[in-house]
Amino acid sequence: MKVKSKKTEVKVAPDSKNESQKVLLPAKRRSDEVIKKKKWINRQRVLVLAYRGINLRSRHLMEDLKRLMPHHRPEAKIERQKNLQAINEICEAKNCNKAILFEGRLKRDLFMWFANVPSGPSAKFLVENIHTMGELKLTGNCLRGSRPLLSFDESFSTDIQYGVLKELLTQIFGVPNQHPKSQPFFDHVYTFSILDNRIWFRNFQILTEDGGLVEVGPRFVLNPVKIFSGSFGGPTIWENPHYISPGQYLRSFKEKAGKKYLNRIEQKVALKMNKPETTYSLNPLDEIFSGDVDKKAEDLDKLESQPIKKQKVQKVSKQKLKKIDVQ
């Protein structure tokens, strides 16, 4: 059934000069007014790219970070022959002032670069304990494109190097206000905590205003290697003294496994050297008053009452003795 549209009344205004009548249109139009967008002032754009040669899990981690950052700009994989300084030119072409670079080595180790283009600073991390969203299958869920809250550990304010990393992580992971691809509310929180000289990343969904949280994912650990003053290079500001490269760790592990036979022989020799030759001298009289004394007295009486068996002495004839003396 068709809905009848309301007819607008048309008022006729008399004209004193002209006898002809004029038609007055309604003051409001039927179409809704277009919602005006607010100003987008913070124009942070993050370029996310990777070198060729990263493994499957590293690529899934990169895709998860892209989903969490609506202000990112994607880029195809670049060849290994390219210098790191070439990424600054790619950022200028894409109109990006931040960059995240994934660098894989030997299809096993993953290094991640965070850089402020073009003036710097930049930081290099070794990524450990990677768990992607598809791998974890957690119950948390947040709307795609929503803005996150950033939560940093108190340890970030104690050391200078962690203060630099805090500002760099804030500018990269923080979604700008009124971004065209973002949602105007907060429904999840990123937590950055320092433990064992490493930065632990977690993503939680905010369930209630009281502070109820459910983990969404992904989760990974950033082991800082160096902080540079420039973008993807330059003088080294800080170097982690606790950092051990994956190659050095595997080398020491293999050496330890290869020396297993030698260690076993050394343990046997050390056991023989430390083993005492004589044991403790035990006195049977020490155990007289231990246990039931009456039973022990009865046992001693029985032993004394038994006759002593004389040992048989073989009689040797005089002839045999003479033969022995002659020999």
GIJO-V988945 format. One record per residue. N is the residue number from 1. PHI is phi in whole degrees, 0 to 359 (none if undefined). OMEGA is omega in degrees with one decimal (NA if undefined). D_LAST is the distance of its C-alpha to the last C-alpha in Angstrom with 2 decimals. Layout:
# GIJO-V988945
n:N phi:PHI omega:OMEGA d_last:D_LAST
n:N phi:PHI omega:OMEGA d_last:D_LAST
This chain:
# GIJO-V988945
n:1 phi:none omega:179.7 d_last:146.34
n:2 phi:278 omega:178.1 d_last:147.62
n:3 phi:269 omega:-179.0 d_last:147.87
n:4 phi:285 omega:177.7 d_last:151.23
n:5 phi:277 omega:179.8 d_last:151.15
n:6 phi:289 omega:179.4 d_last:153.27
n:7 phi:274 omega:178.1 d_last:156.28
n:8 phi:277 omega:179.4 d_last:156.90
n:9 phi:282 omega:-179.5 d_last:160.28
n:10 phi:251 omega:179.7 d_last:162.25
n:11 phi:271 omega:-179.9 d_last:164.68
n:12 phi:250 omega:-178.5 d_last:167.87
n:13 phi:256 omega:179.5 d_last:169.20
n:14 phi:287 omega:178.3 d_last:172.87
n:15 phi:252 omega:-178.0 d_last:173.84
n:16 phi:289 omega:-176.8 d_last:177.00
n:17 phi:285 omega:-178.3 d_last:177.55
n:18 phi:258 omega:178.2 d_last:176.61
n:19 phi:286 omega:-179.7 d_last:177.50
n:20 phi:291 omega:-177.9 d_last:174.48
n:21 phi:270 omega:178.5 d_last:171.61
n:22 phi:251 omega:-179.1 d_last:168.03
n:23 phi:264 omega:178.2 d_last:164.82
n:24 phi:261 omega:179.1 d_last:162.21
n:25 phi:280 omega:179.1 d_last:158.53
n:26 phi:295 omega:-175.7 d_last:156.03
n:27 phi:287 omega:-177.8 d_last:154.29
n:28 phi:255 omega:176.6 d_last:150.75
n:29 phi:268 omega:-175.8 d_last:149.05
n:30 phi:284 omega:-177.2 d_last:147.21
n:31 phi:289 omega:179.0 d_last:143.95
n:32 phi:288 omega:179.0 d_last:141.30
n:33 phi:285 omega:179.7 d_last:140.75
n:34 phi:286 omega:179.5 d_last:137.63
n:35 phi:288 omega:-179.0 d_last:135.01
n:36 phi:278 omega:178.6 d_last:134.65
n:37 phi:279 omega:177.8 d_last:131.11
n:38 phi:282 omega:-176.6 d_last:130.11
n:39 phi:288 omega:177.3 d_last:129.11
n:40 phi:258 omega:-171.6 d_last:125.61
n:41 phi:272 omega:-177.0 d_last:124.84
n:42 phi:281 omega:-175.0 d_last:121.04
n:43 phi:258 omega:176.3 d_last:120.42
n:44 phi:278 omega:176.1 d_last:116.64
n:45 phi:231 omega:-176.0 d_last:115.25
n:46 phi:247 omega:176.0 d_last:111.54
n:47 phi:270 omega:-179.8 d_last:110.31
n:48 phi:246 omega:-178.7 d_last:107.20
n:49 phi:211 omega:-176.0 d_last:105.38
n:50 phi:213 omega:170.5 d_last:101.91
n:51 phi:283 omega:173.2 d_last:100.05
n:52 phi:289 omega:178.7 d_last:98.95
n:53 phi:114 omega:176.9 d_last:95.35
n:54 phi:282 omega:-177.0 d_last:95.26
n:55 phi:276 omega:-173.5 d_last:93.48
n:56 phi:293 omega:-177.6 d_last:95.03
n:57 phi:294 omega:178.8 d_last:94.44
n:58 phi:294 omega:178.5 d_last:95.89
n:59 phi:293 omega:177.0 d_last:98.99
n:60 phi:293 omega:176.1 d_last:99.48
n:61 phi:296 omega:178.1 d_last:99.22
n:62 phi:297 omega:178.7 d_last:101.91
n:63 phi:293 omega:177.8 d_last:104.17
n:64 phi:295 omega:178.3 d_last:103.71
n:65 phi:293 omega:176.6 d_last:104.77
n:66 phi:295 omega:178.8 d_last:107.79
n:67 phi:293 omega:-178.5 d_last:108.87
n:68 phi:281 omega:-175.9 d_last:108.60
n:69 phi:244 omega:177.8 d_last:110.69
n:70 phi:289 omega:-178.6 d_last:114.22
n:71 phi:265 omega:-179.3 d_last:115.01
n:72 phi:269 omega:173.8 d_last:112.48
n:73 phi:236 omega:-179.1 d_last:113.27
n:74 phi:282 omega:178.1 d_last:111.00
n:75 phi:209 omega:179.6 d_last:109.88
n:76 phi:292 omega:178.6 d_last:108.00
n:77 phi:295 omega:-179.2 d_last:104.47
n:78 phi:251 omega:-178.7 d_last:104.33
n:79 phi:284 omega:-179.6 d_last:102.07
n:80 phi:289 omega:-177.4 d_last:99.08
n:81 phi:290 omega:-177.8 d_last:100.45
n:82 phi:287 omega:178.6 d_last:103.27
n:83 phi:283 omega:179.1 d_last:103.01
n:84 phi:295 omega:179.6 d_last:103.24
n:85 phi:293 omega:177.7 d_last:106.48
n:86 phi:292 omega:179.5 d_last:108.11
n:87 phi:291 omega:176.5 d_last:107.97
n:88 phi:298 omega:177.6 d_last:110.50
n:89 phi:292 omega:177.7 d_last:112.96
n:90 phi:295 omega:178.3 d_last:112.38
n:91 phi:295 omega:177.7 d_last:113.11
n:92 phi:294 omega:178.3 d_last:116.34
n:93 phi:292 omega:179.7 d_last:117.40
n:94 phi:271 omega:-179.8 d_last:116.72
n:95 phi:61 omega:-179.7 d_last:118.41
n:96 phi:244 omega:178.2 d_last:115.27
n:97 phi:248 omega:173.6 d_last:114.26
n:98 phi:225 omega:-177.6 d_last:110.77
n:99 phi:211 omega:172.4 d_last:107.91
n:100 phi:235 omega:-177.8 d_last:104.66
n:101 phi:242 omega:175.5 d_last:102.30
n:102 phi:257 omega:-178.0 d_last:99.27
n:103 phi:235 omega:179.7 d_last:96.62
n:104 phi:258 omega:179.5 d_last:93.62
n:105 phi:227 omega:176.0 d_last:90.48
n:106 phi:58 omega:-179.8 d_last:87.88
n:107 phi:56 omega:-173.6 d_last:89.48
n:108 phi:224 omega:-175.2 d_last:87.59
n:109 phi:263 omega:179.7 d_last:88.85
n:110 phi:236 omega:174.2 d_last:92.45
n:111 phi:246 omega:-178.5 d_last:94.27
n:112 phi:235 omega:178.8 d_last:97.73
n:113 phi:252 omega:169.7 d_last:100.36
n:114 phi:243 omega:-174.4 d_last:103.23
n:115 phi:220 omega:171.5 d_last:105.93
n:116 phi:257 omega:-173.0 d_last:109.38
n:117 phi:263 omega:-2.2 d_last:111.38
n:118 phi:258 omega:-170.7 d_last:112.40
n:119 phi:274 omega:-177.7 d_last:111.92
n:120 phi:95 omega:4.1 d_last:108.57
n:121 phi:276 omega:177.6 d_last:106.23
n:122 phi:219 omega:-177.3 d_last:103.61
n:123 phi:226 omega:178.6 d_last:100.21
n:124 phi:244 omega:-177.5 d_last:97.19
n:125 phi:231 omega:167.4 d_last:94.97
n:126 phi:261 omega:-175.9 d_last:91.86
n:127 phi:270 omega:-178.6 d_last:92.62
n:128 phi:234 omega:174.5 d_last:89.81
n:129 phi:52 omega:-178.0 d_last:89.54
n:130 phi:277 omega:174.0 d_last:92.55
n:131 phi:223 omega:-176.1 d_last:93.99
n:132 phi:273 omega:179.5 d_last:97.29
n:133 phi:295 omega:-179.5 d_last:100.00
n:134 phi:293 omega:-179.7 d_last:99.19
n:135 phi:282 omega:-175.4 d_last:95.52
n:136 phi:282 omega:-178.1 d_last:96.02
n:137 phi:57 omega:-179.8 d_last:98.85
n:138 phi:276 omega:-176.0 d_last:99.94
n:139 phi:278 omega:-178.6 d_last:102.87
n:140 phi:291 omega:-179.4 d_last:104.87
n:141 phi:206 omega:178.3 d_last:107.91
n:142 phi:230 omega:-177.6 d_last:110.43
n:143 phi:289 omega:-179.1 d_last:113.59
n:144 phi:287 omega:179.6 d_last:113.30
n:145 phi:95 omega:179.1 d_last:115.09
n:146 phi:286 omega:-177.2 d_last:115.22
n:147 phi:275 omega:179.9 d_last:114.62
n:148 phi:261 omega:167.3 d_last:111.35
n:149 phi:267 omega:-179.1 d_last:110.71
n:150 phi:254 omega:-179.8 d_last:108.11
n:151 phi:244 omega:-178.7 d_last:105.72
n:152 phi:245 omega:178.7 d_last:103.51
n:153 phi:291 omega:177.9 d_last:100.73
n:154 phi:295 omega:-178.1 d_last:101.28
n:155 phi:292 omega:179.9 d_last:98.61
n:156 phi:291 omega:-179.1 d_last:101.05
n:157 phi:266 omega:-178.2 d_last:103.13
n:158 phi:274 omega:-176.7 d_last:100.26
n:159 phi:257 omega:-177.3 d_last:99.15
n:160 phi:290 omega:-176.8 d_last:101.50
n:161 phi:296 omega:178.0 d_last:99.77
n:162 phi:287 omega:174.4 d_last:100.05
n:163 phi:294 omega:176.3 d_last:103.72
n:164 phi:295 omega:179.3 d_last:104.35
n:165 phi:294 omega:178.4 d_last:102.56
n:166 phi:297 omega:179.2 d_last:104.58
n:167 phi:294 omega:179.6 d_last:107.88
n:168 phi:293 omega:178.7 d_last:106.73
n:169 phi:292 omega:178.9 d_last:105.62
n:170 phi:295 omega:-178.8 d_last:108.86
n:171 phi:288 omega:-178.0 d_last:111.04
n:172 phi:275 omega:-174.5 d_last:109.07
n:173 phi:272 omega:178.5 d_last:108.54
n:174 phi:284 omega:-179.6 d_last:111.75
n:175 phi:279 omega:-178.6 d_last:114.50
n:176 phi:296 omega:177.6 d_last:117.86
n:177 phi:290 omega:179.5 d_last:120.68
n:178 phi:62 omega:174.9 d_last:123.35
n:179 phi:290 omega:-175.8 d_last:121.29
n:180 phi:300 omega:-177.3 d_last:123.01
n:181 phi:264 omega:-177.1 d_last:119.86
n:182 phi:255 omega:176.1 d_last:118.74
n:183 phi:261 omega:-172.8 d_last:119.69
n:184 phi:276 omega:176.3 d_last:121.42
n:185 phi:202 omega:-179.8 d_last:118.93
n:186 phi:247 omega:176.9 d_last:115.33
n:187 phi:225 omega:175.8 d_last:113.00
n:188 phi:210 omega:-174.8 d_last:109.50
n:189 phi:223 omega:173.8 d_last:107.54
n:190 phi:262 omega:178.0 d_last:104.95
n:191 phi:247 omega:175.7 d_last:102.27
n:192 phi:242 omega:-179.1 d_last:100.41
n:193 phi:235 omega:-178.8 d_last:97.57
n:194 phi:255 omega:177.7 d_last:94.94
n:195 phi:209 omega:178.9 d_last:91.33
n:196 phi:59 omega:178.5 d_last:88.14
n:197 phi:60 omega:178.6 d_last:90.30
n:198 phi:224 omega:179.0 d_last:91.86
n:199 phi:255 omega:-178.0 d_last:95.27
n:200 phi:258 omega:-177.7 d_last:95.26
n:201 phi:252 omega:174.7 d_last:98.29
n:202 phi:223 omega:178.9 d_last:99.55
n:203 phi:234 omega:-176.9 d_last:102.82
n:204 phi:238 omega:172.3 d_last:104.22
n:205 phi:271 omega:178.3 d_last:107.34
n:206 phi:270 omega:-179.1 d_last:109.61
n:207 phi:274 omega:-177.2 d_last:110.32
n:208 phi:231 omega:178.6 d_last:112.26
n:209 phi:287 omega:179.3 d_last:113.88
n:210 phi:287 omega:-179.4 d_last:111.51
n:211 phi:116 omega:176.5 d_last:108.63
n:212 phi:288 omega:-175.0 d_last:107.15
n:213 phi:234 omega:172.9 d_last:105.20
n:214 phi:225 omega:-176.0 d_last:103.54
n:215 phi:287 omega:179.3 d_last:101.46
n:216 phi:255 omega:-174.6 d_last:102.91
n:217 phi:104 omega:-3.4 d_last:100.59
n:218 phi:282 omega:176.0 d_last:99.39
n:219 phi:224 omega:178.8 d_last:96.66
n:220 phi:201 omega:-177.8 d_last:94.71
n:221 phi:237 omega:179.9 d_last:93.10
n:222 phi:254 omega:176.3 d_last:94.22
n:223 phi:260 omega:-175.6 d_last:91.66
n:224 phi:294 omega:179.6 d_last:93.77
n:225 phi:255 omega:-178.4 d_last:92.65
n:226 phi:212 omega:171.6 d_last:95.48
n:227 phi:237 omega:-177.9 d_last:99.13
n:228 phi:252 omega:-179.5 d_last:101.38
n:229 phi:283 omega:-179.8 d_last:104.76
n:230 phi:261 omega:178.4 d_last:106.38
n:231 phi:271 omega:-177.9 d_last:106.75
n:232 phi:57 omega:177.8 d_last:103.57
n:233 phi:150 omega:-179.0 d_last:102.42
n:234 phi:100 omega:179.7 d_last:103.31
n:235 phi:297 omega:-178.8 d_last:101.60
n:236 phi:278 omega:177.9 d_last:98.87
n:237 phi:279 omega:-175.4 d_last:100.05
n:238 phi:212 omega:177.7 d_last:96.89
n:239 phi:231 omega:-176.0 d_last:93.38
n:240 phi:285 omega:179.4 d_last:91.03
n:241 phi:285 omega:-178.1 d_last:87.87
n:242 phi:268 omega:-175.6 d_last:86.08
n:243 phi:281 omega:174.5 d_last:86.69
n:244 phi:237 omega:-177.3 d_last:83.73
n:245 phi:292 omega:179.0 d_last:84.65
n:246 phi:299 omega:178.3 d_last:83.46
n:247 phi:295 omega:178.8 d_last:81.63
n:248 phi:294 omega:178.8 d_last:79.69
n:249 phi:295 omega:178.9 d_last:78.80
n:250 phi:294 omega:179.1 d_last:77.52
n:251 phi:296 omega:178.6 d_last:75.54
n:252 phi:293 omega:178.8 d_last:73.73
n:253 phi:293 omega:178.8 d_last:73.15
n:254 phi:292 omega:176.8 d_last:71.56
n:255 phi:297 omega:178.6 d_last:69.35
n:256 phi:293 omega:178.2 d_last:68.16
n:257 phi:290 omega:179.4 d_last:67.42
n:258 phi:289 omega:-179.8 d_last:65.55
n:259 phi:268 omega:-178.0 d_last:63.26
n:260 phi:294 omega:-179.8 d_last:62.21
n:261 phi:294 omega:179.0 d_last:58.75
n:262 phi:295 omega:178.7 d_last:58.11
n:263 phi:295 omega:179.3 d_last:59.27
n:264 phi:294 omega:178.6 d_last:56.84
n:265 phi:294 omega:178.6 d_last:53.85
n:266 phi:297 omega:177.9 d_last:55.08
n:267 phi:294 omega:178.4 d_last:55.34
n:268 phi:294 omega:179.0 d_last:51.71
n:269 phi:295 omega:179.5 d_last:50.49
n:270 phi:295 omega:177.9 d_last:52.73
n:271 phi:294 omega:178.5 d_last:51.39
n:272 phi:292 omega:-179.5 d_last:47.78
n:273 phi:292 omega:-176.5 d_last:48.80
n:274 phi:271 omega:-178.6 d_last:50.77
n:275 phi:285 omega:-178.6 d_last:48.32
n:276 phi:289 omega:-179.3 d_last:46.78
n:277 phi:284 omega:-179.0 d_last:43.01
n:278 phi:249 omega:177.2 d_last:42.95
n:279 phi:275 omega:179.2 d_last:45.23
n:280 phi:291 omega:178.7 d_last:47.17
n:281 phi:282 omega:-176.8 d_last:45.20
n:282 phi:262 omega:178.0 d_last:46.76
n:283 phi:260 omega:-178.8 d_last:47.05
n:284 phi:295 omega:179.6 d_last:47.32
n:285 phi:289 omega:-179.7 d_last:49.65
n:286 phi:290 omega:-176.1 d_last:52.28
n:287 phi:259 omega:-178.3 d_last:53.03
n:288 phi:292 omega:-174.2 d_last:53.74
n:289 phi:268 omega:176.7 d_last:57.49
n:290 phi:263 omega:-179.0 d_last:57.83
n:291 phi:87 omega:-179.0 d_last:58.99
n:292 phi:275 omega:-175.8 d_last:59.68
n:293 phi:288 omega:-177.6 d_last:58.31
n:294 phi:295 omega:179.7 d_last:58.89
n:295 phi:296 omega:179.4 d_last:56.78
n:296 phi:294 omega:177.9 d_last:53.89
n:297 phi:293 omega:177.5 d_last:54.19
n:298 phi:297 omega:179.0 d_last:54.15
n:299 phi:297 omega:178.7 d_last:51.01
n:300 phi:293 omega:177.8 d_last:49.26
n:301 phi:296 omega:179.0 d_last:50.42
n:302 phi:296 omega:179.6 d_last:49.04
n:303 phi:295 omega:-179.3 d_last:45.61
n:304 phi:289 omega:-178.8 d_last:45.62
n:305 phi:286 omega:179.9 d_last:46.80
n:306 phi:290 omega:178.8 d_last:43.98
n:307 phi:290 omega:-179.5 d_last:41.11
n:308 phi:276 omega:179.8 d_last:37.79
n:309 phi:280 omega:178.4 d_last:35.10
n:310 phi:279 omega:178.7 d_last:31.94
n:311 phi:284 omega:179.9 d_last:28.72
n:312 phi:286 omega:179.1 d_last:26.64
n:313 phi:253 omega:-179.3 d_last:23.35
n:314 phi:286 omega:178.3 d_last:20.78
n:315 phi:276 omega:-178.8 d_last:19.79
n:316 phi:255 omega:-178.9 d_last:16.17
n:317 phi:290 omega:-178.7 d_last:15.93
n:318 phi:293 omega:180.0 d_last:14.39
n:319 phi:295 omega:179.3 d_last:12.52
n:320 phi:293 omega:178.9 d_last:10.71
n:321 phi:293 omega:178.2 d_last:9.96
n:322 phi:296 omega:178.7 d_last:8.64
n:323 phi:298 omega:-179.0 d_last:6.23
n:324 phi:293 omega:179.7 d_last:5.21
n:325 phi:292 omega:179.8 d_last:5.44
n:326 phi:296 omega:180.0 d_last:3.78
n:327 phi:294 omega:NA d_last:0.00
